[in-house]
């Protein structure tokens, strides 16, 4: 006695994949590789952005508590994932070349250019390979659509071969069309969402870096000039801050 219980969805999917033609299989392989790369990139960026956020918060606390530039410069190596630490390093190097590391800067313009350059480099490094997510999000649906079109062509070919409009004649082509369409959407949607989220995070990072650069330059301009004693110039200090 045969059972009338329908086949499990997983078995049906395997059967459809088994009966798919070479074009559909090629489309699914391309979409599968794109999905693997997309999720690898998503997890990688999530990890790097999380580290950058945490290290930036820690660095900003150290920066605001320190009373000497030398103290901050000695600690920047501990906050390398932070774009703020990169901006500080570049500005501090420009400051040392201009003043020797002591007293207020003579010309703030080179320091502003150093801050802008470092900010641009830090953000460019953070958005590395991010455009691949946009590419995958925009192209996966079209790759899936290509498989859909070829599936419809296969369905019509089945009709022509069978000579009659039966379900058995069109089923293979229709299944290919549905599978590739679903696969294209499955790959495109997460990549598109992740790209939008990451670009929003990058805008937030850019705003935070600009604010920090202004705070750093203001602190440098407020360093009071000091008279050297015993033939040795005084260390660069920040002006006193309120607790």
C-alpha positions as CSV (number, residue, x, y, z in Angstrom):
1,X,0.0,0.0,0.0
2,X,1.5,3.3,-1.1
3,X,1.5,6.3,1.3
4,X,-0.2,9.5,0.2
5,X,2.1,11.6,2.4
6,X,3.8,14.3,0.3
7,X,7.5,14.4,-0.1
8,X,9.5,16.5,2.3
9,X,10.5,20.0,1.0
10,X,14.2,19.1,1.3
11,X,13.7,16.0,-0.9
12,X,11.7,18.0,-3.4
13,X,14.5,20.6,-3.5
14,X,17.1,18.0,-4.0
15,X,15.1,16.4,-6.8
16,X,14.7,19.8,-8.5
17,X,18.4,20.5,-8.3
18,X,19.1,17.0,-9.6
19,X,16.9,17.6,-12.6
20,X,18.2,21.0,-13.3
21,X,20.1,21.7,-16.5
22,X,23.8,22.9,-16.9
23,X,22.8,26.5,-17.2
24,X,20.8,26.5,-14.0
25,X,23.6,24.6,-12.2
26,X,26.1,27.2,-13.4
27,X,23.9,30.1,-12.2
28,X,23.5,28.5,-8.8
29,X,27.2,27.9,-8.5
30,X,28.0,31.5,-9.3
31,X,25.3,32.7,-6.8
32,X,26.6,30.3,-4.2
33,X,30.2,31.6,-4.5
34,X,28.9,35.2,-4.3
35,X,26.9,34.3,-1.2
36,X,29.9,32.8,0.5
37,X,32.1,35.8,-0.3
38,X,29.3,38.1,0.8
39,X,28.8,36.6,4.2
40,X,32.6,36.3,4.7
41,X,32.9,40.0,4.0
42,X,29.9,40.8,6.2
43,X,31.3,39.0,9.2
44,X,34.8,40.5,8.6
45,X,33.5,44.0,8.5
46,X,31.3,43.5,11.5
47,X,34.3,42.4,13.5
48,X,36.6,45.2,12.3
49,X,34.0,47.9,12.8
50,X,33.3,46.6,16.3
51,X,37.0,46.7,17.2
52,X,37.4,50.2,15.7
53,X,34.4,51.5,17.7
54,X,35.7,50.0,21.0
55,X,39.3,51.1,20.5
56,X,38.1,54.6,19.5
57,X,36.2,55.0,22.7
58,X,39.1,53.8,24.8
59,X,41.6,56.1,22.9
60,X,39.3,59.1,23.3
61,X,39.2,58.5,27.1
62,X,43.0,58.3,27.2
63,X,43.3,61.4,25.1
64,X,41.0,63.5,27.3
65,X,42.6,62.3,30.5
66,X,46.3,62.9,29.4
67,X,48.2,66.0,30.2
68,X,51.1,65.5,27.8
69,X,51.2,64.8,24.1
70,X,54.1,62.3,24.8
71,X,51.8,60.2,27.0
72,X,49.2,59.8,24.3
73,X,51.8,59.2,21.5
74,X,53.3,56.4,23.6
75,X,49.9,54.7,23.9
76,X,48.6,54.9,20.3
77,X,50.1,51.5,19.4
78,X,47.6,49.9,21.7
79,X,44.7,51.4,19.7
80,X,45.7,50.6,16.1
81,X,42.2,49.6,14.9
82,X,41.0,53.1,15.8
83,X,41.0,55.7,13.1
84,X,41.3,58.3,15.9
85,X,44.8,56.9,16.8
86,X,45.9,57.1,13.2
87,X,44.8,60.8,13.0
88,X,46.6,61.6,16.2
89,X,49.8,59.9,15.0
90,X,49.9,61.9,11.8
91,X,49.1,65.2,13.4
92,X,51.6,64.6,16.2
93,X,54.3,63.8,13.7
94,X,53.6,67.0,11.8
95,X,53.5,68.9,15.1
96,X,57.0,67.5,16.1
97,X,58.5,68.4,12.7
98,X,57.2,72.0,13.2
99,X,58.0,72.6,16.8
100,X,60.3,69.8,17.9
101,X,57.5,68.5,20.2
102,X,57.5,71.6,22.5
103,X,55.2,74.6,22.8
104,X,52.3,75.7,20.6
105,X,52.4,75.1,16.8
106,X,53.7,78.0,14.7
107,X,51.3,77.3,11.8
108,X,48.2,75.3,12.2
109,X,47.6,74.8,8.5
110,X,50.0,71.9,8.0
111,X,48.5,70.1,11.0
112,X,45.0,70.5,9.5
113,X,46.2,69.0,6.2
114,X,47.8,66.1,8.1
115,X,44.5,65.5,9.9
116,X,42.5,65.5,6.7
117,X,45.0,63.2,5.0
118,X,45.0,60.7,7.9
119,X,41.2,60.8,8.2
120,X,40.9,60.0,4.5
121,X,43.4,57.2,4.7
122,X,41.7,55.7,7.8
123,X,38.2,55.8,6.3
124,X,39.5,54.4,3.0
125,X,41.1,51.5,4.8
126,X,37.8,50.8,6.7
127,X,35.7,50.8,3.5
128,X,38.1,48.4,1.7
129,X,36.2,45.8,-0.3
130,X,32.9,47.2,0.8
131,X,31.9,48.0,-2.8
132,X,31.8,44.2,-3.4
133,X,28.7,44.0,-1.3
134,X,27.0,46.7,-3.4
135,X,28.1,44.8,-6.6
136,X,26.7,41.5,-5.3
137,X,23.5,43.1,-4.1
138,X,22.8,44.7,-7.5
139,X,24.0,41.9,-9.8
140,X,22.8,38.8,-8.0
141,X,19.2,39.5,-9.0
142,X,20.1,39.8,-12.6
143,X,22.1,36.6,-12.5
144,X,19.1,34.9,-11.0
145,X,16.9,36.5,-13.7
146,X,19.2,35.0,-16.3
147,X,18.5,31.6,-14.9
148,X,14.8,32.4,-14.8
149,X,14.8,33.3,-18.5
150,X,16.7,30.1,-19.4
151,X,14.3,28.1,-17.3
152,X,11.3,29.5,-19.2
153,X,13.1,28.8,-22.5
154,X,13.6,25.2,-21.3
155,X,9.9,25.0,-20.4
156,X,8.8,26.1,-23.9
157,X,11.3,23.7,-25.4
158,X,9.7,20.9,-23.4
159,X,6.3,21.9,-24.7
160,X,7.6,21.8,-28.3
161,X,9.2,18.4,-27.8
162,X,6.2,16.8,-26.0
163,X,3.8,18.3,-28.5
164,X,1.2,18.8,-25.7
165,X,0.8,21.2,-22.8
166,X,1.4,18.8,-19.9
167,X,2.8,19.4,-16.5
168,X,5.5,16.8,-17.1
169,X,6.7,18.7,-20.2
170,X,7.1,22.2,-18.5
171,X,8.0,21.1,-14.9
172,X,11.8,20.9,-15.4
173,X,12.0,24.4,-16.9
174,X,9.7,26.0,-14.4
175,X,11.6,24.5,-11.5
176,X,14.9,25.9,-12.8
177,X,13.3,29.3,-13.2
178,X,11.9,29.3,-9.6
179,X,15.1,28.0,-8.0
180,X,17.4,30.5,-9.7
181,X,15.0,33.4,-9.0
182,X,14.9,32.5,-5.3
183,X,18.7,32.0,-5.1
184,X,19.3,35.5,-6.7
185,X,17.0,37.1,-4.1
186,X,18.6,35.1,-1.2
187,X,22.0,36.4,-2.2
188,X,21.1,40.0,-3.0
189,X,19.0,40.9,0.0
190,X,21.6,40.3,2.8
191,X,24.3,42.0,0.8
192,X,22.2,45.0,0.1
193,X,21.2,45.4,3.8
194,X,24.7,44.9,5.0
195,X,26.1,47.5,2.5
196,X,23.6,50.1,3.7
197,X,24.3,49.4,7.3
198,X,28.1,49.6,6.8
199,X,27.9,52.8,4.8
200,X,25.9,54.4,7.6
201,X,28.5,53.2,10.1
202,X,31.2,54.8,7.9
203,X,29.4,58.1,7.9
204,X,29.3,57.9,11.7
205,X,33.0,57.2,11.8
206,X,33.7,60.1,9.5
207,X,31.8,62.4,11.7
208,X,33.6,61.2,14.8
209,X,37.0,61.5,13.2
210,X,36.3,65.1,12.1
211,X,35.1,66.0,15.6
212,X,38.3,64.5,17.1
213,X,40.5,66.2,14.6
214,X,39.0,69.6,15.6
215,X,39.4,68.8,19.3
216,X,43.0,67.8,18.8
217,X,43.9,70.9,16.8
218,X,42.2,73.1,19.3
219,X,44.2,71.5,22.1
220,X,47.4,72.0,20.3
221,X,46.6,75.7,19.7
222,X,45.9,76.1,23.4
223,X,49.3,74.8,24.5
224,X,50.8,77.8,26.4
225,X,54.3,78.9,25.4
226,X,56.8,78.1,28.2
227,X,60.3,79.4,28.9
228,X,63.1,76.8,28.6
229,X,65.0,76.1,31.8
230,X,68.5,74.7,32.3
231,X,69.0,74.6,28.5
232,X,66.1,72.2,28.0
233,X,62.8,73.1,26.5
234,X,59.7,72.2,28.5
235,X,57.5,69.3,27.5
236,X,54.3,70.1,25.5
237,X,51.4,70.1,27.9
238,X,47.7,70.6,27.4
239,X,46.1,73.5,29.2
240,X,44.3,72.5,32.4
241,X,40.9,71.0,31.9
242,X,38.0,71.1,34.3
243,X,37.3,67.8,36.1
